[in-house]
Amino acid sequence: MIDLKPACHRMAELLAGVTDDQLTGPTPCAEYTVADLVTHVDGVAQGFAALARKTGDEQAELAFGHGWRAETAEHVRVLGEAWDDPAAWEGSTSAGDLEMSNALWGRISLTEMVVHGWDLARATGQPFGLPEETLRACFEHVVEFVPKAPVPELWGTPAETAAGAPLIDRIVAVTGRTP
């Protein structure tokens, strides 16, 4: 079991720091603007929380009106709490055409918060930091999972990093981003 709460907490802080004029700006995810990335994070948070609870909860679509920051942050908070339940990590669950162990879904949830947290921080000029334990769990997942991911087109070509590079740089490099 991995504690997703530190990554979710940092994501919520990042969301609070996004200004409306940054929503149309680019991100390290070439196909996403900041608004697209926030929408993705919101959907991921809702969907992966439903996987943790083993429910088919409907996902509310994010609207960028008043309150979108708080709404998305709440979905991210719920994600962290959902994976805090040891039962969430047991068994396997289907999402779309993929059935995987819940332990794998949980690690993917963590990676979504860590990598897209870094993306959002980079895109909006905010600092990004997480506890070593959180980064280590994410790194151990991405180096194993990304090279044989069931949907490889979700990841870019891994980037090179210097020997001794910070753990976050190694994580984002594995996922196809330039640290």
C-alpha positions as CSV (number, residue, x, y, z in Angstrom):
1,M,0.0,0.0,0.0
2,I,1.3,3.5,-0.9
3,D,0.2,6.7,0.6
4,L,-1.1,8.9,-2.2
5,K,-2.1,11.7,0.1
6,P,1.2,13.7,-0.1
7,A,1.0,13.8,-3.9
8,C,-2.7,14.6,-3.8
9,H,-2.1,17.4,-1.3
10,R,0.6,18.9,-3.4
11,M,-1.7,18.7,-6.5
12,A,-4.4,20.5,-4.6
13,E,-1.9,23.3,-3.7
14,L,-0.8,23.6,-7.3
15,L,-4.4,23.8,-8.5
16,A,-5.0,26.7,-6.1
17,G,-2.0,28.5,-7.6
18,V,-3.2,28.3,-11.2
19,T,-4.4,31.7,-12.5
20,D,-7.2,32.1,-15.0
21,D,-4.8,33.6,-17.5
22,Q,-2.6,30.5,-17.4
23,L,-5.4,28.1,-18.5
24,T,-4.6,28.6,-22.2
25,G,-0.8,28.2,-21.7
26,P,1.2,25.1,-22.8
27,T,2.3,22.3,-20.5
28,P,5.1,19.7,-20.8
29,C,2.3,17.4,-22.2
30,A,2.5,18.7,-25.8
31,E,-1.2,17.9,-26.5
32,Y,-2.5,19.6,-23.3
33,T,-3.0,23.2,-22.4
34,V,-3.1,24.0,-18.6
35,A,-6.9,23.8,-18.8
36,D,-6.7,20.4,-20.6
37,L,-4.3,19.1,-18.0
38,V,-6.5,20.3,-15.1
39,T,-9.5,18.6,-16.8
40,H,-7.5,15.4,-17.2
41,V,-6.4,15.5,-13.5
42,D,-10.0,16.0,-12.4
43,G,-11.2,13.1,-14.5
44,V,-8.3,10.9,-13.3
45,A,-9.0,11.7,-9.7
46,Q,-12.7,10.8,-10.0
47,G,-12.1,7.7,-12.1
48,F,-9.3,6.3,-10.0
49,A,-11.1,7.0,-6.7
50,A,-14.0,5.0,-8.2
51,L,-11.6,2.1,-8.9
52,A,-10.3,2.3,-5.4
53,R,-13.9,2.0,-4.0
54,K,-14.7,-0.6,-6.7
55,T,-17.7,1.3,-7.9
56,G,-18.8,2.6,-11.2
57,D,-19.3,6.1,-10.1
58,E,-20.3,8.7,-12.7
59,Q,-17.7,11.3,-13.3
60,A,-18.8,14.9,-13.2
61,E,-17.4,17.0,-16.1
62,L,-15.3,19.9,-15.0
63,A,-16.6,23.3,-15.9
64,F,-14.2,26.3,-15.7
65,G,-16.6,28.6,-13.9
66,H,-16.3,29.9,-10.4
67,G,-15.1,27.2,-8.1
68,W,-13.2,24.9,-10.5
69,R,-10.1,24.9,-8.3
70,A,-11.9,23.8,-5.2
71,E,-14.0,21.2,-7.1
72,T,-10.9,19.6,-8.6
73,A,-9.0,19.8,-5.4
74,E,-11.8,18.0,-3.6
75,H,-11.8,15.3,-6.2
76,V,-8.0,14.9,-5.7
77,R,-8.4,14.8,-1.9
78,V,-11.0,12.1,-2.3
79,L,-8.6,10.1,-4.5
80,G,-6.0,10.2,-1.8
81,E,-8.5,9.1,0.9
82,A,-9.9,6.3,-1.3
83,W,-6.5,4.7,-1.7
84,D,-5.9,5.0,2.0
85,D,-8.2,2.0,2.5
86,P,-6.2,-1.2,2.5
87,A,-9.1,-3.0,0.7
88,A,-8.6,-0.6,-2.3
89,W,-5.3,-2.4,-3.0
90,E,-6.9,-5.9,-3.1
91,G,-8.2,-7.8,-6.0
92,S,-8.5,-6.6,-9.6
93,T,-10.8,-4.2,-11.4
94,S,-11.6,-3.4,-15.0
95,A,-11.5,0.1,-16.5
96,G,-12.5,0.2,-20.1
97,D,-10.9,-2.8,-21.8
98,L,-8.2,-3.2,-19.2
99,E,-8.3,-5.4,-16.2
100,M,-5.4,-5.0,-13.8
101,S,-4.7,-5.6,-10.2
102,N,-5.9,-2.9,-7.8
103,A,-2.3,-2.6,-6.6
104,L,-1.3,-1.6,-10.1
105,W,-4.2,0.8,-10.4
106,G,-3.1,2.4,-7.1
107,R,0.5,2.9,-8.4
108,I,-0.9,4.3,-11.6
109,S,-3.0,6.8,-9.6
110,L,0.1,7.9,-7.7
111,T,2.0,8.3,-11.0
112,E,-0.8,10.4,-12.4
113,M,-0.6,12.8,-9.4
114,V,3.2,13.0,-9.3
115,V,3.9,13.4,-13.0
116,H,1.0,15.7,-13.8
117,G,1.8,17.6,-10.6
118,W,5.2,18.2,-12.0
119,D,3.7,19.1,-15.4
120,L,1.3,21.6,-13.8
121,A,4.1,23.1,-11.6
122,R,6.3,23.6,-14.7
123,A,3.5,25.1,-16.8
124,T,2.5,27.6,-14.1
125,G,5.9,28.5,-12.7
126,Q,5.2,26.9,-9.3
127,P,7.7,24.9,-7.2
128,F,7.3,21.2,-7.0
129,G,8.4,18.9,-4.2
130,L,7.3,15.7,-2.6
131,P,8.6,13.5,0.2
132,E,11.4,11.1,-0.8
133,E,9.1,8.1,0.1
134,T,6.5,9.3,-2.4
135,L,9.0,9.9,-5.2
136,R,10.7,6.6,-4.5
137,A,7.3,4.7,-4.8
138,C,6.5,6.5,-8.1
139,F,10.0,5.9,-9.5
140,E,9.9,2.2,-8.7
141,H,6.5,2.0,-10.5
142,V,7.5,4.0,-13.7
143,V,10.8,2.2,-14.4
144,E,8.9,-1.1,-14.3
145,F,5.6,-0.2,-15.8
146,V,6.2,2.4,-18.5
147,P,8.5,0.2,-20.8
148,K,5.7,-2.5,-21.0
149,A,2.6,-0.3,-20.4
150,P,-0.6,-1.8,-21.9
151,V,-1.2,1.5,-23.7
152,P,2.3,2.6,-24.8
153,E,1.2,5.6,-26.8
154,L,0.4,7.4,-23.5
155,W,4.1,7.8,-22.8
156,G,6.8,9.6,-24.8
157,T,10.3,8.4,-25.6
158,P,12.3,8.3,-22.3
159,A,14.7,11.2,-21.9
160,E,18.3,11.0,-20.7
161,T,19.2,12.1,-17.2
162,A,22.6,12.7,-15.7
163,A,23.9,10.2,-13.2
164,G,22.8,11.3,-9.8
165,A,19.9,13.4,-11.1
166,P,17.2,14.2,-8.6
167,L,14.5,11.5,-8.3
168,I,11.8,13.7,-9.8
169,D,13.9,14.3,-12.9
170,R,14.4,10.6,-13.3
171,I,10.7,10.0,-12.9
172,V,9.6,12.5,-15.6
173,A,12.4,11.4,-17.9
174,V,11.1,7.8,-17.9
175,T,7.7,9.1,-18.8
176,G,9.1,11.0,-21.8
177,R,9.5,14.5,-20.4
178,T,12.6,16.6,-20.4
179,P,13.5,17.4,-16.8
